[in-house]
Amino acid sequence: MVKILMTLSLVAAMAASPAADAVRGTSRPAHALKIVAFGDSLTSGHRLGPKSAYPSVLESRLKTAGLPFSVVNQGVSGDTSGRALRRLKAALDEQPQILIVALGANDGLTGVPVAQLRRNLEEIITAAQAQGVQVLLCGMEALPLYGWQYTVEFHQVYPGLAQKYKVPLVPFLLDGVIGNADLMSSDGIHPNADGARVLADNIWPYLRPLAEAAVRADAGV
């Protein structure tokens, strides 16, 4: 059943590109650049702690790639898109260059109306863009707990918003993790440390170009 929901597949890991070479040739920014990972327990690292959660994995990967970013973990366990919206100001007050939006899992589990999910995500995206923050949207799927029509409409929210607001989309944050017992914690719901690294793998091909562009912009290139 879960495999049926995995209708989106992740593109292959991004190879070295001219853009990456350009970033390596720029001077180091005079101030720290920042990414905020804005999400729920998948972001916070439920049962793992922040050092093993995917934002920490991404921060290490960014530094290895010569991209001088800190990644702020603003994941709150149990958050729906609506609850997260109420703390968006605090996330944007961090003044990040990039906001990773990884929300919707709890909306799907609790049957939040699709129209409400869409509105909440739209508010998050437009508020970030209004402050010049680049958004990376992470797609989520809903189990058919509330009927297949709900599941299909839920799925369509993410590519629709990505197209409307011209933001990159991770097709399905949990791609390769859901259904793999080796990558799940004992609760069968949340990724373990290895699973969190797969989440970082899923995000990385979409995050890296944004980070490279932010470094170039900061360096005036």
Protein Blocks (a to p, Z undefined) as FASTA:
>chain_A
ZZmmmmbccdddddddfklmmmmmpccdfbdcdddddddfklnopokbjmlmmklmmmmm
mmmnopacddddfbdehiafklmmmmmmmmmmnopabdcddehjlmmmnopafklmmmmm
mmmmmmmmmnopacddddddddfknojklmmmmmmmmmmmmmmnopacdfblkgokgopa
klpcfkomaccfklmmmmmmmmmmmmmmmmmmmmmmmnoZZ
